[in-house]
Amino acid sequence: MKITDYIKKYTEKGYIPFHMPGHKRNIRFSGYLEMFGADFDMTEIYGMDDLHSPDGIILEGMQKAERLWNSEKSFFLVNGSTGGILSAIRACTDYGDEILMARNCHKSVYNAAELCGLKPVFILPEIIDDFYVYGSISPESIFRELKKNKNIKLIVLTSPTYEGIISDIKSISEIAHKFDVPVLADEAHGAHLDLSEYFSFGAVRAGADIVVQSLHKTLPSLTQTGLLHVNSELVDAKAVQKELSVFQTSSPSYIFMSSIDECIEKIQDRTLFLSWKKNLDLFGERILRLEKLSVIDYTSPIGEYSGIFAFDRSKIVICTEKTNINGMQLADILRRNYGIETEMSAQGYVIAMTSMADSPESLEILADALIDIDRGLLSVVKKNEHTLITEIPEKAENFGKASVKSFKKIHYKNALNKVSAEHIWIYPPGIPVIAPGEIICKDTVRIIETAVKNNMNLQHTLSGSAENIAVL
């Protein structure tokens, strides 16, 4: 039985609620309660099951997820992928362990490393010059690092990335398993992969040991909902459940859990994926008329772009690199002149996210807007400044130690060779430019300068000012 069906049946019995939540599911009390669906906002009363020890309707929902994604064990996430990543890393490591992680991991992975006292060994993906995005993590780089670092206890990487770049998780997992090391795939942007023949290379079926997904990013579920899949004996599912109880709220939203449950039911209709694919095909045909702007060609054979294993075709990455505008300017033009709000913009590109809930008309409007804009652009031979890390900073202190030491705030131009006391990232996507304990290099200063000059959303954990940086 679906969670929503159970709540409906319970409500029909007319029990008087002398329990939480305080609105008592009385949607007549105020209009906002009806607007937010408060009549489905339950708590763990008799029969409603418990997210942290499921044996009823919530467990049934998790089992549906296991069958759909073909995982050994699946868990509902109501604190987003962030809660799943924190829980997964804590469950797979002991304090002081070394982990192998991609440098372009989300800030939640860095936070987990700091909280758990871990020692990261970084891998930096290749930069794809045509678009200035990070490419795939190569299996060869994983093998080299595992051979060199014998104490690695966990591998963490992002696939697909924000830009839809997928790594060869199957080969990476096979290599890692020869060393008895589990692979954690941050698949926040790839919950839709392998649920149809049209979107491939998902991490669960590729053999990753633990996979974290955001349902709300690419599938029709409410913001803050996700899934965590355990897929291997190298990961203790009971330890994962324990850590989820630490990093997720003790009062989980039944509206969120109902959304997860309903989403799983909805996406079992394979025609939805076919319609999504057809919409993208039509968009691709339409934008063949672009002359100055370019879009990553997700229909290209694997290997067409050096450094990329595969694409997630649901992401539309529009490159401004050879035009007289940058990505932020293109996003602004789309917003002001065409009423189109894109997901994110960087110096050299804009990301438009699609889903099965898009109409053919909306993708047609986007294509026509890009064609119209393209006509008024100039072709230039230039490379926009980018904000990607090109070298991994040297480490003077571990995250945990550096983050609790005394610090001072100085202007970033005076920070060269100083030791950072804070995380700094551009959001989105939330990949740290520098982390506590790392030595600030020329690359760090360049990225901060570019972000400041272009009014990008530069976030600091300590200094609170775009032009300052906290150093030890």
C-alpha positions in Angstrom: 0.0 0.0 0.0 1.2 3.5 -0.8 1.9 5.9 2.1 -0.7 8.3 0.8 -3.4 5.6 0.6 -2.7 4.6 4.2 -2.9 8.2 5.3 -6.2 8.7 3.5 -7.7 5.6 5.1 -6.5 6.6 8.5 -7.9 10.1 8.1 -11.3 8.7 7.1 -11.6 7.0 10.5 -11.8 10.4 12.2 -9.3 9.9 15.0 -8.9 13.0 17.2 -5.2 14.0 17.1 -3.8 14.8 20.5 -0.3 14.5 19.2 2.1 16.3 16.9 2.1 18.3 14.6 0.6 21.3 16.1 -1.6 22.2 13.2 -3.5 18.9 13.9 -4.1 18.4 10.1 -6.8 21.1 10.4 -6.5 22.7 7.0 -9.6 24.9 7.7 -7.5 26.6 10.5 -5.6 28.6 7.9 -5.3 28.8 4.1 -1.6 28.1 4.1 -2.1 24.7 5.7 -4.3 23.6 2.9 -1.8 25.1 0.3 1.0 23.1 1.9 -1.0 19.8 2.1 -0.9 19.7 5.9 -3.7 17.1 5.9 -1.0 14.6 4.8 1.5 15.9 7.4 1.6 13.0 9.9 3.9 11.8 12.6 5.0 8.4 13.9 1.7 7.4 15.5 0.4 3.8 15.6 0.5 2.1 12.2 2.4 4.9 10.4 5.7 3.1 10.6 9.1 4.8 11.4 11.7 5.9 8.9 14.5 5.0 11.3 13.2 1.4 12.0 10.8 0.7 9.1 8.6 -2.5 9.1 5.4 -1.3 7.5 4.3 1.2 4.8 7.7 2.9 4.6 9.5 -0.4 4.3 7.2 -1.3 1.5 8.1 1.9 -0.3 11.8 1.2 0.1 11.4 -2.3 -1.3 9.7 -0.9 -4.4 12.8 1.3 -4.8 15.0 -1.8 -4.5 13.1 -3.6 -7.2 13.1 -0.6 -9.6 16.8 0.3 -9.2 17.9 -3.3 -8.7 19.7 -2.6 -5.4 20.2 -4.9 -2.5 18.9 -2.3 0.0 17.4 1.1 -0.5 16.7 3.9 2.0 14.5 7.0 1.8 16.3 10.3 2.2 14.4 13.3 3.6 17.4 15.5 4.2 18.5 15.4 0.6 21.6 13.8 -0.9 23.6 15.7 1.6 22.2 13.6 4.5 22.8 10.5 2.4 26.4 11.4 1.7 27.2 12.2 5.3 25.7 9.0 6.4 27.3 6.8 3.7 30.8 8.2 4.4 30.4 7.8 8.2 29.2 4.2 7.8 32.1 3.2 5.5 35.0 4.7 7.4 36.6 5.0 10.8 38.1 8.2 12.3 41.4 8.9 10.7 41.0 6.7 7.6 42.2 7.7 4.2 39.7 8.1 1.4 40.2 8.6 -2.3 37.9 11.4 -3.6 37.5 13.3 -6.8 38.5 17.0 -6.3 35.2 18.0 -7.9 33.1 16.4 -5.3 30.2 18.4 -3.7 30.9 20.3 -0.5 28.9 17.7 1.5 31.7 15.2 0.9 34.3 17.7 2.2 32.1 18.3 5.2 31.9 14.6 5.9 35.7 14.3 5.6 36.1 17.1 8.2 33.4 15.7 10.6 34.8 12.2 10.4 38.5 13.2 10.7 39.3 11.6 7.4 42.5 12.1 5.3 41.5 12.7 1.6 43.7 11.7 -1.3 42.5 13.8 -4.3 42.0 12.9 -7.9 41.6 15.9 -10.3 39.6 15.1 -13.5 40.8 16.3 -16.9 39.4 19.6 -18.0 37.5 19.5 -21.3 38.8 22.5 -23.2 35.9 22.9 -25.6 33.5 23.6 -22.8 35.7 24.2 -19.7 34.0 21.5 -17.6 35.5 18.6 -15.7 35.6 15.3 -17.6 35.2 11.8 -16.3 37.3 10.2 -13.6 39.4 7.6 -15.4 39.7 4.0 -14.2 43.5 4.2 -14.8 43.8 7.1 -12.3 41.9 5.1 -9.7 44.2 2.1 -10.2 47.3 4.3 -9.9 46.2 5.8 -6.6 45.1 2.5 -5.1 48.5 1.0 -6.0 50.3 4.0 -4.4 48.1 4.5 -1.3 47.6 1.1 0.4 45.4 2.5 3.2 42.5 3.8 1.2 39.2 2.7 2.8 36.7 4.3 0.4 36.5 5.9 -3.0 34.1 8.8 -3.5 33.2 10.4 -6.9 30.4 12.3 -8.6 28.7 10.7 -11.6 27.0 12.3 -13.4 28.4 15.8 -12.6 26.3 18.9 -12.7 27.2 19.2 -16.4 26.1 15.6 -17.1 29.5 14.0 -17.4 29.4 10.3 -16.4 32.4 8.2 -15.3 33.0 4.6 -16.1 31.7 3.3 -12.8 31.7 -0.3 -13.9 35.4 -0.4 -14.6 36.2 1.8 -11.5 34.2 -0.6 -9.3 35.9 -3.7 -10.7 39.3 -2.2 -10.0 38.3 -1.0 -6.5 37.0 -4.4 -5.6 40.3 -6.1 -6.4 41.6 -4.0 -3.6 38.5 -4.7 -1.4 37.7 -1.0 -1.4 34.0 0.1 -1.8 32.9 2.8 -4.2 30.5 5.6 -3.2 28.9 7.3 -6.2 27.3 10.7 -5.6 24.6 10.2 -8.2 22.5 13.2 -7.0 22.0 14.3 -10.6 21.4 10.8 -12.0 18.5 9.1 -10.3 16.8 8.6 -13.7 19.7 6.7 -15.2 19.1 3.0 -16.2 15.3 3.3 -15.6 14.8 3.1 -19.3 16.9 2.4 -22.4 17.1 6.1 -23.2 19.2 7.2 -20.2 22.1 4.9 -19.4 25.3 4.3 -17.3 23.7 4.5 -13.8 25.9 3.7 -10.9 23.7 1.1 -9.2 23.7 -1.4 -12.1 27.3 -0.5 -12.9 28.4 -2.0 -9.5 29.0 0.9 -7.2 28.7 -0.3 -3.6 26.8 2.6 -2.3 24.9 5.2 -4.4 23.2 8.4 -3.3 20.5 10.0 -5.4 18.4 13.2 -5.3 14.9 12.3 -6.7 14.0 16.0 -6.9 16.8 17.0 -9.3 15.7 14.9 -12.4 12.6 13.1 -11.4 9.1 14.3 -10.3 9.5 14.4 -6.5 9.6 17.2 -3.9 12.7 19.1 -3.1 14.8 17.5 -0.4 13.8 13.9 -1.3 16.2 11.2 -2.3 17.4 7.6 -2.1 20.4 5.8 -0.8 21.2 2.4 -2.3 23.5 -0.3 -0.8 24.6 -2.7 -3.4 27.4 -4.8 -2.0 28.7 -6.9 0.9 31.5 -4.4 1.3 29.0 -2.0 2.9 27.2 -2.8 6.1 23.5 -1.8 5.5 22.8 -1.8 9.3 25.7 0.7 9.8 24.1 2.9 7.1 20.7 2.7 8.7 22.4 3.8 12.0 24.1 6.7 10.5 21.0 7.8 8.6 19.3 8.0 12.0 22.1 10.4 13.1 22.2 12.7 10.0 18.5 12.7 9.2 15.8 14.4 11.3 14.1 12.4 14.0 10.8 13.9 12.8 10.8 13.0 9.1 8.1 14.6 6.9 5.4 12.2 5.7 4.8 14.6 2.9 8.4 14.1 1.7 8.1 10.3 2.2 4.8 10.2 0.4 6.4 12.2 -2.5 9.2 9.6 -2.7 6.7 6.7 -2.7 4.4 8.4 -5.3 7.4 9.2 -7.5 8.6 5.6 -7.5 5.1 4.5 -8.6 4.9 7.2 -11.3 8.2 6.5 -13.0 7.4 2.8 -13.6 5.5 4.1 -16.6 8.2 3.7 -19.3 6.3 5.9 -21.8 7.3 8.9 -19.7 10.9 8.3 -20.5 10.1 7.8 -24.2 8.4 11.2 -24.3 11.3 12.8 -22.5 13.7 11.3 -25.1 11.5 12.5 -28.0 11.4 16.0 -26.6 15.2 16.1 -26.4 15.5 14.7 -29.9 13.3 17.5 -31.3 15.3 20.1 -29.3 18.6 18.6 -30.7 17.2 18.8 -34.3 16.1 22.4 -33.8 19.4 23.8 -32.5 21.4 22.5 -35.5 20.8 26.1 -36.7 23.1 27.5 -34.0 26.3 29.1 -35.4 28.1 30.7 -32.5 26.6 29.1 -29.4 27.2 25.4 -29.1 25.6 22.6 -27.1 27.4 19.5 -25.8 26.4 16.8 -28.3 25.0 14.0 -26.1 24.4 11.9 -29.2 28.1 11.7 -30.0 29.7 8.2 -29.6 31.6 7.5 -26.4 35.1 8.8 -26.9 34.2 11.6 -29.3 35.3 14.0 -26.6 38.7 13.2 -25.1 38.4 12.7 -21.3 34.6 11.9 -21.2 33.3 8.4 -20.8 29.6 9.2 -21.4 27.0 12.0 -21.2 23.7 12.3 -19.4 21.5 13.6 -22.2 19.0 15.2 -19.9 21.4 18.1 -19.3 21.6 20.8 -21.9 25.0 22.5 -21.6 25.1 25.7 -23.8 28.6 26.9 -24.4 29.4 30.7 -24.9 33.1 30.1 -25.2 33.5 31.3 -28.8 31.0 34.3 -28.5 31.2 37.8 -27.3 29.2 37.0 -24.1 29.8 34.7 -21.1 27.5 32.2 -19.5 26.1 34.6 -16.8 25.2 37.1 -19.5 23.4 34.4 -21.6 21.5 33.3 -18.5 20.5 37.0 -17.9 19.3 37.5 -21.5 17.2 34.3 -21.3 15.7 35.4 -18.1 15.0 39.1 -19.0 14.1 38.8 -22.7 12.5 35.3 -22.9 11.2 34.5 -19.5 13.4 31.4 -19.2 15.2 30.6 -15.9 18.1 28.2 -16.3 19.7 26.0 -13.6 23.1 27.6 -13.3 25.6 29.6 -15.3 29.4 29.7 -15.3 31.9 31.8 -17.2 31.8 29.7 -20.3 28.4 28.0 -20.3 24.8 27.7 -19.0 23.1 24.6 -17.8 19.4 24.0 -18.6 18.0 21.0 -16.8 15.2 18.9 -18.3 12.9 16.2 -17.0 10.0 14.1 -18.0 7.7 16.9 -16.7 8.8 19.3 -19.4 6.4 19.9 -22.2 7.5 19.8 -25.9 6.5 23.4 -26.1 8.9 24.6 -23.3 11.9 22.9 -25.1 10.8 24.4 -28.4 10.7 27.9 -26.7 14.2 27.4 -25.3 15.6 26.3 -28.7 14.0 29.2 -30.5 15.3 31.6 -27.9 18.9 30.3 -28.3 18.6 30.6 -32.1 17.3 34.2 -31.8 20.1 35.1 -29.4 22.7 33.4 -31.6 21.8 35.6 -34.6 22.9 38.7 -32.6 26.2 37.4 -31.3 29.6 37.9 -32.6 32.1 35.0 -33.2 35.3 35.6 -31.4 38.5 33.7 -31.0 39.0 33.8 -27.3 38.8 31.7 -24.2 36.6 33.0 -21.3 38.2 33.0 -17.9 37.1 29.9 -16.0 36.8 29.0 -12.4 38.0 25.3 -12.5 40.8 24.1 -10.3 43.8 23.2 -12.5 46.0 21.9 -9.7 45.4 20.4 -6.4 46.7 22.7 -3.6 49.3 21.3 -1.3 48.1 20.4 2.2 49.8 21.8 5.3 47.1 20.6 7.8 44.3 18.1 7.8 40.7 19.6 7.4 39.7 18.9 11.0 42.7 20.4 12.7 42.8 23.5 10.5 39.1 24.3 10.9 39.4 24.7 14.7 42.6 26.8 14.8 42.8 30.6 15.2 42.7 32.6 12.0 42.7 36.1 10.6 41.0 37.6 7.6 43.1 39.1 4.8 42.5 40.3 1.2 42.7 37.4 -1.2 45.4 39.2 -3.2 47.7 39.0 -0.1 46.9 35.3 0.6 49.4 33.6 -1.7 51.2 30.8 0.1 49.1 31.3 3.3 47.2 28.3 4.8 43.4 28.5 4.4 41.3 28.3 7.5 38.1 27.9 5.6 36.2 26.4 2.7 35.5 28.6 -0.2 33.2 27.6 -3.1 31.2 29.0 -6.0 27.6 28.0 -5.6 26.3 26.3 -7.6 27.8 23.8 -8.0 29.3 23.9 -4.5 32.7 22.4 -5.4 35.4 23.9 -3.0 38.0 26.1 -4.5 40.1 25.7 -1.3 39.7 23.7 1.9 40.9 24.3 5.4 44.6 23.3 5.8 45.4 23.8 2.1 48.1 26.2 0.9 46.6 29.0 -1.2 48.3 28.9 -4.6 48.2 31.1 -7.8 45.3 29.0 -9.1 43.2 29.7 -6.0 43.8 33.5 -6.2 43.0 33.4 -10.0 39.6 31.6 -9.3 38.6 34.0 -6.5 39.6 37.0 -8.6 37.5 35.8 -11.6 34.5 35.1 -9.3 34.7 38.5 -7.7 35.1 40.3 -11.0 32.1 38.6 -12.5 29.9 38.8 -9.4 29.6 35.1 -9.0 28.1 33.6 -5.8 31.3 33.1 -3.9 30.6 31.6 -0.5 33.0 31.4 2.5 32.6 29.4 5.7 34.4 32.0 7.9 35.4 35.3 6.3 31.9 36.3 5.1 33.3 38.6 2.4 34.0 37.8 -1.2 37.3 39.6 -1.3 38.6 38.3 2.0 39.9 34.9 3.0 40.4 33.4 6.4 44.0 32.1 6.9 45.7 30.4 9.8 
